[in-house]
Amino acid sequence: SIGLDVPDQTLHTEIDRSMPVLRDAYLRNLMAFTANSVRTDEQPDVAMIAGRLQAVTDRALKRKGAKVLLGQVALRIIK
């Protein structure tokens, strides 16, 4: 689970409008990360995931100011 800490009200309004773009960017980035870096026999690197999501957020918003908060990271193995 993920959340964003956005103290700036103007940026908060912009993020509300940008959520579809952010969600798409998060999913695309995590799918690429999972395909290339995650092994089912090892715990995923939570710090790396948080860093990737923060970079995606900053890039999509074209500025800093929204802090990514991870609540939970889980792997679901489909057989």
Backbone as numpy.savetxt, mean C-alpha at the origin, in Angstrom:
# Nx Ny Nz CAx CAy CAz Cx Cy Cz
-4.44 -5.51 6.09 -5.29 -4.33 6.09 -4.40 -3.11 6.09
-4.88 -2.07 5.48 -4.11 -0.84 5.29 -4.98 0.36 5.60
-4.35 1.39 6.09 -5.03 2.65 6.32 -4.07 3.78 5.98
-4.60 4.98 5.93 -3.78 6.15 5.67 -4.01 7.17 6.78
-2.92 7.70 7.32 -2.99 8.78 8.29 -2.77 10.07 7.52
-3.79 10.92 7.47 -3.74 12.14 6.67 -4.15 13.32 7.54
-3.20 14.01 8.17 -3.56 15.12 9.04 -4.02 16.37 8.30
-3.59 16.55 7.05 -3.94 17.73 6.25 -5.33 17.54 5.62
-6.29 18.39 5.97 -7.67 18.24 5.49 -7.77 18.38 3.97
-6.98 19.26 3.38 -7.00 19.42 1.92 -6.54 18.13 1.25
-5.46 17.55 1.76 -4.97 16.29 1.21 -5.96 15.17 1.46
-6.60 15.19 2.61 -7.61 14.17 2.94 -8.74 14.18 1.90
-9.19 15.35 1.53 -10.24 15.49 0.50 -9.75 14.94 -0.84
-8.50 15.25 -1.18 -7.93 14.77 -2.43 -7.82 13.24 -2.43
-7.45 12.67 -1.29 -7.33 11.21 -1.19 -8.70 10.55 -1.33
-9.72 11.15 -0.74 -11.07 10.60 -0.90 -11.43 10.45 -2.38
-11.09 11.47 -3.17 -11.37 11.42 -4.61 -10.44 10.45 -5.33
-9.25 10.25 -4.80 -8.23 9.43 -5.47 -8.22 7.97 -5.06
-9.12 7.56 -4.17 -9.08 6.18 -3.65 -9.15 5.10 -4.74
-9.97 5.24 -5.78 -9.94 4.19 -6.81 -8.56 4.05 -7.46
-7.89 5.16 -7.70 -6.55 5.14 -8.30 -5.55 4.52 -7.32
-5.64 4.91 -6.06 -4.75 4.35 -5.04 -4.95 2.85 -4.88
-6.19 2.41 -4.80 -6.45 0.97 -4.64 -5.88 0.18 -5.81
-6.09 0.69 -7.02 -5.55 0.02 -8.21 -4.03 -0.03 -8.14
-3.41 1.07 -7.77 -1.94 1.11 -7.69 -1.43 0.15 -6.61
-2.12 0.10 -5.47 -1.72 -0.83 -4.40 -1.81 -2.27 -4.88
-2.93 -2.63 -5.49 -3.10 -4.01 -5.95 -2.08 -4.40 -7.00
-1.84 -3.53 -7.96 -0.87 -3.83 -9.01 0.53 -4.01 -8.41
0.90 -3.11 -7.51 2.22 -3.18 -6.90 2.38 -4.44 -6.06
1.37 -4.75 -5.26 1.46 -5.94 -4.40 1.41 -7.23 -5.21
0.69 -7.24 -6.31 0.67 -8.44 -7.16 2.06 -8.69 -7.75
2.71 -7.62 -8.22 4.07 -7.77 -8.77 5.04 -8.19 -7.67
4.92 -7.59 -6.50 5.78 -7.95 -5.37 5.59 -9.41 -4.99
4.35 -9.84 -4.90 4.04 -11.22 -4.52 4.60 -12.20 -5.54
4.42 -11.90 -6.82 4.89 -12.82 -7.86 6.41 -12.95 -7.86
7.10 -11.89 -7.49 8.56 -11.89 -7.61 9.32 -12.09 -6.30
8.70 -11.78 -5.17 9.48 -11.73 -3.93 8.96 -12.59 -2.79
7.71 -12.96 -2.81 7.14 -13.67 -1.66 7.27 -15.17 -1.86
7.76 -15.82 -0.80 7.85 -17.28 -0.80 6.87 -17.79 0.24
6.19 -18.85 -0.08 5.16 -19.37 0.83 5.75 -20.00 2.09
7.04 -20.30 2.08 7.65 -20.90 3.26 8.36 -19.89 4.16
8.22 -18.59 3.85 8.84 -17.53 4.65 7.82 -16.44 4.94
8.01 -15.79 6.07 7.17 -14.65 6.44 7.49 -13.49 5.49
6.48 -12.80 4.95 6.77 -11.66 4.08 7.43 -10.53 4.87
8.24 -9.74 4.20 8.95 -8.61 4.81 7.97 -7.44 4.93
7.43 -7.25 6.11 6.40 -6.23 6.34 6.96 -4.83 6.12
8.20 -4.58 6.53 8.81 -3.27 6.33 8.95 -2.95 4.83
9.31 -3.96 4.05 9.42 -3.76 2.61 8.05 -3.47 1.99
7.04 -4.18 2.43 5.67 -3.96 1.93 5.22 -2.54 2.27
5.44 -2.12 3.51 5.05 -0.77 3.93 5.79 0.28 3.11
7.07 0.06 2.87 7.84 1.00 2.06 7.35 1.09 0.63
7.00 -0.05 0.06 6.47 -0.06 -1.31 5.14 0.69 -1.37
4.26 0.42 -0.41 2.95 1.08 -0.40 3.09 2.58 -0.15
4.06 2.97 0.67 4.29 4.40 0.90 4.77 5.08 -0.38
5.68 4.42 -1.10 6.17 4.97 -2.37 5.05 5.09 -3.39
4.19 4.07 -3.45 3.04 4.10 -4.37 2.12 5.27 -4.01
1.88 5.46 -2.72 1.00 6.54 -2.26 1.57 7.90 -2.64
2.84 8.11 -2.33 3.48 9.40 -2.64 3.48 9.67 -4.14
3.75 8.64 -4.93 3.79 8.79 -6.38 2.40 9.09 -6.94
1.39 8.38 -6.47 0.03 8.57 -6.98 -0.52 9.95 -6.61
-0.17 10.43 -5.43 -0.65 11.74 -4.99 0.25 12.88 -5.44
1.43 12.53 -5.98 2.41 13.50 -6.44 2.92 14.40 -5.32
2.84 13.90 -4.09 3.40 14.61 -2.94 3.34 13.72 -1.72
4.08 14.13 -0.70 4.07 13.40 0.57 3.04 14.04 1.49
2.70 13.34 2.56 1.75 13.90 3.52 0.76 12.88 4.04
0.62 11.76 3.33 -0.26 10.67 3.77 0.63 9.51 4.20
0.54 9.11 5.45 1.37 8.02 5.96 0.61 6.71 5.90
1.23 5.71 5.28 0.64 4.38 5.17 0.74 3.67 6.52
-0.37 3.08 6.95 -0.42 2.31 8.19 -0.86 0.89 7.85
-0.04 -0.09 8.21 -0.40 -1.49 7.98 -0.98 -2.05 9.26
-2.15 -2.63 9.17 -2.78 -3.26 10.32 -2.53 -4.75 10.36
-2.39 -5.35 9.18 -2.23 -6.80 9.13 -1.66 -7.18 7.77
-0.76 -8.14 7.77 -0.23 -8.72 6.52 -0.42 -10.22 6.64
-1.08 -10.82 5.67 -1.34 -12.25 5.70 -1.15 -12.84 4.30
-0.73 -14.08 4.27 -0.64 -14.84 3.03 -1.79 -15.81 2.95
-2.36 -15.90 1.79 -3.40 -16.90 1.56 -2.90 -17.79 0.43
-2.66 -19.03 0.75 -2.13 -19.98 -0.23 -3.29 -20.74 -0.85
-3.39 -20.62 -2.14 -4.48 -21.30 -2.87 -3.89 -22.53 -3.53
-4.49 -23.66 -3.25 -4.00 -24.92 -3.83 -4.91 -25.40 -4.91
